[in-house]
């Protein structure tokens, strides 16, 4: 994964999670907690990309991402 592809991936993630929220989470748009979760997800994806570039194991980061997505799903169902 090249440096340019990491930058492109991060740009896609920002658009997906921060700038253009999906219809499914529209009732969370103004929630500071939701914004915090999205920013954390972007940071984890960034870390994952850099680990892949360095050809290092990214299982721990993948697990953190899965846990964050599970937490989001729980909050989304409860909200």
N, C-alpha and C positions, 0 to 999 in steps of 0.2 A: 504494500500500500504506500503510495508516494505521498509526499507532503501536500501536493496539490489535491489529491483525492481526499485527504483528511480535511482540508479546508472546505472542499465542496460538500463533504458529508456533514460537517458542522453547520454549514449554511442551510442545508436541507433540514436538519434537525431543528434549527432555530425557527425556520418558517413553519415547520410542522407543529412544534410544541409551544412556541412563544407567540409568533406573529399572526398565525392563522389557526386558531383553535378549531377543532372539529365540531360538528353538530352534536356529537354524542356527549361532549363535556361542556356544552354551552352554559349550563347553569353553574359551572365552576369558574367561568372566565375571570370574574373579579375576585376570586378567592385568593388571598395571599398564600394560603397553604398549598393550593394547586400550582401556583406560579413557582413556589419553592421546590415542589416535587419535579416540575418540568425542568427547572434549571439543574437540579441534581441529576436528572436523567441525561441531560446534555453533557454534563461534566463526566459522568461515567462512560458515556459513549466516546467522548474525546479520549479518555484514559485508555479505553479498549482499543481505539484506533492506533494510538501511540505504541501500545504493547504489541499489536499485530505488526506494525512497521518494524519494531525491534525484534520480531520473531520470538516473542516471549509468550509464556502461558498466560492466558487471560480468563481462566476459569473462575477465579475469585471475583473479577469484575462482572463477568456474565451472571454469576450468582447474585451479586448486589443489584444488577439491573432487573433480574427476575423477581427479587424480593420487593423492589420498588414498584414494579408493575403489579404485583400481587396486592401490595398495600393500596395502590391506586384503585384497583378493582373492588377491594373491600369498601373503600370510602365512596366510590361511585355507586355501589349497590345500596349502601346505607344512606346516601345523600338523597 
